[in-house]
Every structure is written in C-alpha cells, then in structure tokens.
Amino acid sequence: MIRDSLCLLVAAVWLATGLLQPLRAEPPAATGELAVDVVTLRRQVRLAGSVVDRSADGAMTMAIRREWLKGAHPQFYEARLVEEKIERQAALEQLRDRIAQWRKGRADEQNLEFFLKKESERVEKLLGAATKKPDDELSEFVLLTFPKVEVERALVQPPQRKQVAGVAWQEQLADVEKRSVGSLTKELDN
C-alpha cells in the first residue's frame, strides 16, 4: 500500500516536472522533422512558428500562432498581450494626431476634409475600444522580434517545409507546431 502510494507520488512529480510525458496518439516530432521554424531564446523559451525576417544586425522576427503561444508559454503570452495593447494604443494616438495635422492644412479641400473627418471618427472609436478589445478579435498570429543577443539557437526550415506549415495553419490542422512535415503532408493529402 505504501509502496503503491510512493510510486504514484513519484509518477505525479515526474509528470508535473515534464520528466515523464503522458501517452499520446502521435509522438511529437523531432525538431529536424518539423515543418515550423524553432527559435530558442537565452531565457530558455522555445518558440515554434515561422521566421519572417532577419535584419542586418541579426534581429529576428517570428510569426507565432497566438493560441499555440498562449498554451505553450502563458506568462510569455500575457506579457506580449500587454505590450501589444500599449503598441496599438500608441499607434492609434499617432494616427489620430497625424490626421488632425493633415486636416488643418487641407481644410479648404472639401472632398478630402470629408474623408479625413470620417477617418478621424473611426480612429477615435478604435481608441475608445482599444482597452476593451477581447482576445477573440486579435489576429491569429503574433509577430515577435528578438535582438541577436536574445537568440540562443534558431532552426529555420527550408521553404518547402515552411509552405507545408503555412497550408496546415490555413487548413486549421491540429498541433502544426508539434507535428512532423510528413504527418502534416499526409493529412493535407487526404
């Protein structure tokens, strides 16, 4: 009885720490078999998505499916969500101010003034709703940019594999970030 309880306790600890993985219908693919790009940050965060840009200074921009990020790294996701709302608010305020300046310089042009007034009203509405925007209205992917010093390792897949991942996301296949390119191709072919 005590031995059985001890075994269950050890198994629970292993499951909680990730040392023992629960049985799955399909084992996760090895990193080299994936269709997605994998970037590991120095802070031990492993991200799966698509590298969309590499700048001359080594910075890397990655598109990551929002739902995957939310499930795989909830704290990282929540921090990014806060940053996203701040960026959105700042961008809308900047747009509002630019429209206001443009309207002052073009007050005599009636057609343009009508358009700018409508655009100004639209931006004001967005500003009012920016803090209330529910998660379901957010884009499917999050764009994250990391400076070179933050990236520990990056595996960027060849274009053919990335294309498979893109089509799999478009077709809303499950677990694209964890599955092999072969598994995704097989499901897409069906």
N, C-alpha and C positions, 0 to 999 in steps of 0.2 A: 504494500500500500504506500509506504513512504517512498520506496524506490520509484513507483509509477508516478507519484506526485512530483518527485525530483526531476524525472525525465520530462514531464510536461512543462515544468518550470524552465528547464534548460532550453527546450524547444521554443517556448514562448519568448525567451530572451533572444535566442538566435533569430527568430522571425522578426522581432522588434528592431534588432540591430542590422538586419539585412544579411546576416551570415547564412541563413537558410531561406531559400526562396520557396514560396508555395508552388505546387504543381500547376503548370499551365498547359493549355491545349497546344501551344506552339512556343518553343523556347525563344527567348529574344535573340536576334541575330547578332553575330559578332560585328564589331564596328566596321571592319573591312567589307562586310556583305551588305551593309545598309544602303538605302537609296538616298538618305539625307546626309547633309554635312554635320559633323560633330566638332564642336569647339569646347575645349576645357579651359576654364578660367583659372587663374592662380588661386582664387579663393575656393577652389575645389567644387565649382559648379560646372556640370557637364550639360551643354545645351545641344539640342538637335533641331535642325531646321535647314535653311538654305542661305549660304553666304552670298550676298548680292553685290557687295562692293569691297574692294581692298584699296585704300588710298596709298599715295606715295610714301606717307610717313608710317605705314604699317598698320594703321587703324583698320578695323574690320567691321562691316555692317552685316547683320544677320537678320533674316526674316524667320520668326518663330511663331508657330501656331499658338494662339492665345490659350486655348483650352489645354494643350499639352503643357505649356509653361505653368499654368495655374495648378495643374495636378502634380507635375514633377518637382516644382520649386515654388511652393505657395508664398513663402516670405519674399523671395526674389520678385515674384509676380506682383505682389501687393505694393512693394516699393516702386516698381516700374509703373504701376497704375497711378500712384500719386504723382510721379514725375510727368506722366502723360497728361494728366489733368492740368498741371501747372503750365506745361508747354502749350496745351490747347488754349488755355485762358490767355496766356501771353500773346499767342499768335492772333487770336480774335481781337484783342485790345489793339495790337499793332495795325491790323486791317481796318478796324474802326477809325483809328486816328489818321491813317492814310486816306481813307475815303473822305473824311471831314476836310482834310487839307485840299484834296482834289476838288471837292465841291466848292470851296471858297474861290479857287482860281478859275472855275468854269461856270459860275452862276448864270452867265448870260446865254449859255447853250442849253436850251430847254429840253431837248431830247436826252442829252447826256445827264442833265440835272435830274430828270425823272428817273432814269436808270440808277443813278448814284443814290438817290433818296431811297428807292426800293432796296437797294443793296445794303444801305446803312441800316434800314429797319430789320432786314434779315439778320445781319450781324448782331444787332442789339438783342434780338430774340435768342440767337445762339449763345450769346454771353450770359443771358439770364438762365438758360437751360444747361450751361456747361457744368455747373456744380451738381446738377441733378441727373446727369446722363447715366442711365442704368447700364450695367455691363453688357446686356444683350444687344445694345446699339453700337458697341465698339467694333472695330474692324476684326476680321478673322485672324490676322497676323499682327505681331508686334515687331517693329523694327528696333533693333538694339545695336549700338555702335560701341566698340571696345577699343581703347588705345592698345598699341602693340604690347606695352608692358603688362597689361592685364591678361593677355592670352598666353596660356602655358603651351597649348597644343591645338592644332587645327587639322582636321581631316576633311578636305574638300573633295567631294566625289566628282568623277568625270561627268561631262554634260549628259550622256545617255542615262546615267543613274538619276541625276537630278530631274531629268524630264519624267522619269517614272514616278518619282516622288510628287512632282507637280500635278501630274494627271491623277495620281491616287488621292491627293488632297482635294482636287477638283471634283472627283467622284465620291468624295467623303468616305473613303475606306477607313476602317478602324486601325488604330495604332501604327500609322505610317512611320512614325519616328522610331519604332522598335523592330520593325519587320525587315526582312531581307528583300533585296531587289527582286530575287526570284519568286518569293511568296507574293509580292505585290503584282508582279507581271502576270503570274498565274491567275490571280483573282481578277485582274483587269481584262484578261483574255476571255474570261467566262461570261 
